[in-house]
Amino acid sequence: MSPRLSIPLVLLGVATSLSTAVLADDGLIEEVVVTGQVLYRDQVNALKTPTPILDVPQSVVVISTEQIESRGYASITDIVNYVPGLNSSQGEGHRDSVVFRGVRSTADFFVDGVRDDVQYYRPLYNVEQVEVLKGPNALLFGRGGTGGVLNRVMKKGALGESFTQVSASVDTFGGAALQVDRNVDVSENTALRVNAAYESLENHRDFFDGDRLGVNPTLKLQLSQATTIDLSYEYLDHERFIDRGIPTGANGRPVEAFEDTVFGDPQLNTNELEAHLLKATMQHRFSQDIKGNLSAFYGDYDKLYQNFYVSGYDQVAAADQVTLDGYLDTTQRENLILSGNVVANLAVGSLTHTVLFGAEYIDTSSNQDRYNAFWDTTSDDNEVFAVNRPLALSRGAGVNAGGAATRNDFTSDLNDDTHVDVEVTSVYVQDEVTVSESIKMVLGARYDEFDISVVDVANAGEVRSRTDSEISPRVGLIYKPQENVSIYASYSESFLPRSGEQFANINGDKNQLDPDTYSNTELGLKWDISGRLNVSAAIFEIESSSPQVADSDPSTLDVIDSTIEGFEAQVNGQLTDAWGVAVGYSYLDGEQVDRSGATGLRLRELPENMFSVWSTYQVTPRIGLGLGLTYQDDSFINQSNTAKLPSYTRIDAAVYFDVSETLSVQLNIDNVADELYFPNAHSTHQATVGESINARLSMQWRP
């Protein structure tokens, strides 16, 4: 059976075989196969402690590299579509944006547990697995994580092995990709691994194209029987067309007649990113019961995005005209992150403890500016164009709806220019207590000091600063009536400073306000039925509290609270030796509030029901089939609940064939029924047109 076809049991409570580095009784580091519910493959991971998923008092989803390959995932959005409780946001066409249990985020991303907060599309070529931890939890991650976090575990050098894997694909849109994964056993104590990928990007929309290059060499060094070091450098170069979607009509739904029209400039709607990422991690075993790690991360990002998009449309008054707005935005950011953890296994009386001590320091320098569009015909950032395919616009010049020549200038109207320095110092402690064979507890808290200084260059160099100090607790109780069953209850908190995820909002009175706070209460069940089939379910409530300047008296504050409630259920594993399934369902409900209380309006981007299933069947030892389905209920695009994304069902399929022991091919077909659907939107007149049917042929060669 192809290893890509054996569905790993990798969601809540999975029992899968994972390769991990551990220390034997004699202190030697050895590579073993662990059969159990371990969440990760090495010591640097989202949870920071070697905790079985069955004993984690929160909802966790893990997607392995085998699933990524077999299901044909090419992006974070593809993964999110099959994770209960999560849906995607448009991200203005230039970044990953995930809605975690009804809370939208562009910054709650991590790499090997290290913050990855720049807005960009994250590649998957060098990913070992992707971990999603749901619910606010600042203890492990600090600020943000208001609805959950997404952590990518990267491929690292493997001692004692030499292997090569080459993957290539082409699709019916015209896109192509090539990936190489090469591990060299340099010596007994040294391994060099290089992952590299090139993608030529195409899709179903006019003008869309782009390319992405990623190169990631890593080096593993075993300095002694108890100490290892992992070194990594990654270079990313990414350019793609920005598509902000289509407007909604008089009925508040996307105008299907515009499904093939791109409302942008073929040359100027573009996103460019260049990044240099360096990381070093040292792991050391002090004794049989105490181990620790230190990591240093440095990231240098240079990003530009510019675009035009529909800002206004009146289907009744002017069905053949749209108003376009636009902007040019640049970001230069440097992140330095230093972190360390010590994990100790202790026995005190009849209790056993796994105690985690940690500290983190973040130094961020971020310069960002934005220029609004400026049309010479209107002396404004908005201009009206006739709806045509293509629009009468190219390289910033065109003909407006009145027939007059018009030209845009992205250098005339400076919207903002800020130079930001952020320093964050954090310490945290967590204790996982085994009270008895059937009862475990998790107790912990984190202290964060968030210090931000903003130079407003566009406002005569005005300087604003603020320091927030927050303590974020976490508590969980796990009851195990049987070894393979856990019932848990948990409570956790997080916060988000008023500067927001990207440090752009510390202006006016906002630098005087306390952070938004979030809390999560969750009850759940995890059941490893047979070691090959697992069931999990959870109910939860996320409460947020946001201080706002009072309308009636600016010297006082109103505290605006809101609540999101939900339910999730999952079934994952092998029904038979040949038949594997992964099924997920979520129900989400939430209501907006303002100073006067509940409004009766539903939160935007909050589908009430979401359902997904992926199933594989091994027809013969060399041939396998895959079938997937995702359903998303309708949801509101805007806070006023006047624009809506219709519900949709999308079907995906796959065929796998092992040509030989070293060569395999697969065919993935996305949106088999070629349904017209709109998966997300950024605002009222920017609804994404989902991909039409697309077939992707890929091969993997493992000499």
Secondary structure, DSSP 8 states (H G I E B T S, - for coil): --TTTS----STT--EEEEEEEE-TTS-EEEEEEEE-B--SSS-SSSSS--BGGG-SS-EEEEEHHHHHHTT--SHHHHHTTSTTEEE--GGGSS--EEETTEEESS-EEETTEE--S-S----TTEEEEEEEES--HHHH-S--SSEEEEEEE----TT--EEEEEEEEETTS-EEEEEEEEEEEETTEEEEEEEEEEEE--SSTT--EEEEEEEEEEEEE-SSSEEEEEEEEEEEEEEE----B-B-TTSSB-GGGTT---S-TTT-EEEEEEEEEEEEEEEESSSSEEEEEEEEEEEEEEEEEEEEEEE--TTT-TTEEEEEEEEEEEEEEEEEEEEEEEEEEEETTEEEEEEEEEEEEEEEEEEEEEE--BTTTTBS-EEEE--SS-SEETTEEE-TTS-EEEB-TTSEEEEEEEEEEEEEEEEEEEEEE-SSSEEEEEEEEEEEEEEEEEEGGGTTEEEEEEEEEEEEEEEEEEEEETTEEEEEEEEEEEE-TTTTTT----GGGGGS--EEEEEEEEEEEEESSSSEEEEEEEEEEEEEEEEE-SS-TTSEEEEEEEEEEEEEEEEEESSSSEEEEEEEEEEEEEEEETTEEEEEE-TT--SEEEEEEEEEESSSSEEEEEEEEEE--EESSTTS--EE--EEEEEEEEEEE-SSSEEEEEEEESTT-------BSSTT-B------EEEEEEEE--
